[in-house]
């Protein structure tokens, strides 16, 4: 079990998006940075490529004890045939076929699924899912982390967009509540979400061993755990 603290980063719209820079979101949110400061400031991240934009490839795979973290850039092309899709296809195959891997976590800045009052958040999430549809990620990973929407959101275990009835599938966890002004979730909570908090700031603690992965959501105002869930795996290696 790896007990070393690890600081990993994924590229987001405010670090990367700029027209004709290689980002596919097409906005100007980075103010012209185009991801260059991010690539230089966090040299420990094992990016697929550190070439200057538009040839940068800020996605990577890292093993942390029993967990394999697959970090993607939601600001770059993820569709079949893209460099990033090819990377993720190979990384998923490697992670899911390794007896040393107990947990697979997919991480990207924008959410894979989201409850939001701003329609573009869901539009983007839908495109994100469509781009990875052939990889069937909800059946091949245990946890899908996202942010961008400034709230905390936790889904049920999902397979093909529905709550799983057999206990398999992936939990979508949106962790956008670090401190920027809160975004609003839909007034009617979608059925796939078990817990949503769009009114507080906070952080999450993740702990994993060979048989359990535990996540706790701690609010910053009272430092109390307000949501907690545990994923279980058989203690027999495949």
Secondary structure, DSSP 8 states (H G I E B T S, - for coil): ---S--------HHHH--TTTT-SS---TTTT-TTHHHHHH-TTS--SB---TTS-B--EEEEETTEEEEE--TTS--STTSHHHHHHHHHHHHHHT-TT--EEEEEEEE-SS---SSHHHHHHHHHHHHHTGGGTHHHH-SEEEEESSSSEEEEEEEETTEE-SSS-SEEEEEE--SSS------SS--TTEEEEE-S--EEEEEEE-SSEEEEEEEETTT--EEEEEEEE--SS--
